[in-house]
Amino acid sequence: MREPDRFRGAVQVWAAGGAGAAAAATVARAQAGDLSTVVLVEGFSDQCAVEALAERRGRDLAGEGVCVLPIGGAMSVARYLRLFGAQGLAPTVRGLCDEAEEGFFRRGLEQAGFGGDLTRSDLAALGFQVCVTDLEDELIRALGSDGVERVIDAERDLGKFRVFQNQPAQRGRTIERQLRRFMGTMSGRKARYARALVHALDPDAIPPPLDRLLT
């Protein structure tokens, strides 16, 4: 598609409603002329992970008419599904969510006319993948704690991580929980590590929800 960043911004203003929504709708419709698929994800770090895997596989998502769209939390998914459903902007809608937010995605799909009493298998068949427990957990399991620490070292954050591990609140936690918490303690760090962890993965160890989403 022509300008995915402009399209994302317009859609988010449109979905939020209020002042500027009508103008944003006009921009979004104009930008969606060559849109084939929209991928709904909960946040920016999820977008970064999906796009990083696409890069690894030599795919040009924008050139394919695919837009990965963070929706600012799972509670907004029904609104976005109405925008992109059968009568909406995108011929095809896909998605990725955390296990705890699966219910929001299920109800949103049911309300948008994608079926009733949907199971997780039904969601997968519709192209909506569920991460256990969330995408960070999926990536940490795929790499292992030693592998994640190597990535942290490559990002020149290992010293900061060791200091973080020694904080009283962290000493009794597993290293996996420490790693997850560390990645979310600073603005921008979660998205940065989403990219770095995906690029560090063995090609045969891509987390299944992320792999299926791009297959």
N, C-alpha and C positions, 0 to 999 in steps of 0.2 A: 504494500500500500504506500501511498505517497509520503505522508508525514505522520508516522505512528505516534510520536510524542504529542503533536498537536491534537490528533484524534483522541488520545487518552485523556488529555486535559479537558477537551470539550465534553466528552462523555461523562466525566466525573462531575463537571459543573451541572450538566443536564440531569444526571441522576440525583444530585443533591437538591434540585428544585430551587425555588426562590428567585431572586433577582439574577438576571443573566441566563436563566435556563433556556428560554426560547431562542436566544441568539446562539447559545452553545449547541442546541439541537440542530440548527441550520448548518453550523460548522461541521458537526459530526456527520450529518448526512452527506455533505459535500465531500468529506474526506473518505467516506466509506464506499466510494464508487468501485474500487477494486478489492474490497475486503471479502475474503473467502471464509475465514475462521476467526473467532475470538476465543481466547483462552482466559477464563476467569480464575484469578488467584487471590488469596486473601491479602497479601501485602507485597511491598516492593522487593523484599528479600526473595520471595518466591518467584517473582518476575525475573530477578537476576539469575536464579538457579536454572530456570527453564531456558532462558536465553543463552546462558553459558553452555548448557548441554547442546543446544542447537549449534552454537559456534563450533564446539568440539566435533560435531558430526558434519560440519561443512554446509549447514543449512542457512539460507538467507530468509528468515521468517517474514520480514517486511516484503521482500521480493515475491514471496509465495502468497502474499495477501493475508498473513497471519499476524494478529495483534495480541500480545500477552497483556492483560489488563488487570492491575491490582484494584480491588474494590473497597479497600479500607475496612476489612473485617467481614466475617461470614454473615452477619446480620443483614448486610446490604444485598445479598445475592439475589433475593427474589426480585428486587427492583431492577437489577441488571439483566436478569433472565427475561423480564418483560420487555426490556429494550432490545434484546438480541434474540428473542424467541422466533417462532415460525413466521410471525408477521413483522419482525423487527429488522435490524440492520444487517445481521450476520446470517448467512445461509447455514453455517455450522457453529455450534457453541460447545466448548469443552471446558473442563475445570479441574482444579486441584485444591484439596482442602485438608485440614488437620482432622484427626479422628474425633476430637471433642466437638468440632463444628459440623460434623457430618449431617446432623439433624437439620441444620439450617439449609444446607444444600439440598437435602432430600425434599424438604417441604417446599422450597423454592421451585424445584423442578416439577413437583406435583401440581403446585398452583399455576405454573406456566403451561400446563398441559402435556407434560412429558410422560405421564403415566400415574398410576396410583399404587400405594403400598409398596414403594420401591425398596428393594434390598440393596446391600452394598454391591452385589453382583449386577443388579440392574443399573446402578450408577455407573459401574465400570463399562457396561455395555453401551451406555449413553455417552461415554467418553469423559466421565467425571471420576477422578482417582482420589483415593483417601490415603493419607500418610499416617503411619503408626509410629509414635504418638503424633509427631509432626515432622516437617521436612528436615529440621535440624537433627532430630533423632535418627531419621532414615540415613542421613549423610554420615553421622557419627558411627552408626553401626556398620555402614558400608566400608568406611575407612579404618575403623578401629581406633581406640584412643591413641595408640602410638602414631598412627598415620595422621590423625588430626594434630597431634603435637608437632609433627614434622611440618605441617602446613603453617602452624602458628609460628614456628621457628623461622620458616621462609618469609613470613610476613613481618618478622622482626618484633614479634610480640611475646616471645617466650618468657622474657624477664618479667613482663607485666603479668603474665599468666601465673608465674610462680608466686609473685607477691599476692595475687588474687587468691590463690590456693591457701595461703597462710592466714587469710582473714578468719576470725573466729567463726563466722557464719558458714564458712566453706569447709572447715576441717573434717566434719563428720560426713560429708557427702561423697558419693562415688565420683570418680573422675569424669564419668559421662555427664553427670549432673553439673559438675564444675565447668566442663567445657561448654555446655549449653548456656549456662548462666553467664559465663565470660563473654560469649559472643553477643549477648544482648545488653551489656552494661554500658555501651557508649553509642551515641548516635552514629549511624552509618556502618558500624562494625558488623552487624548481622548481615547486611547486604554484601559487604566486602567479602566476608567469609563464605557466604553462599556461593559466590563465583569461585573463590579459591578452592573450596572443597570439591566442587564439581569438576574443576580442571585437574584435581589431583587423583580422581577416582580411576581405578582400573576399568578399562572398557567393559569387562565382564562383571563388574560389581556396581553398576548403576542401580540405585534404589528402584524397585519395580514400579511404584506409582509414577515416578519421573520418567522412567524408560517407556512405560505404556503410553503416557501422555504424548510423547513425541513420536511414537511408532505409527 
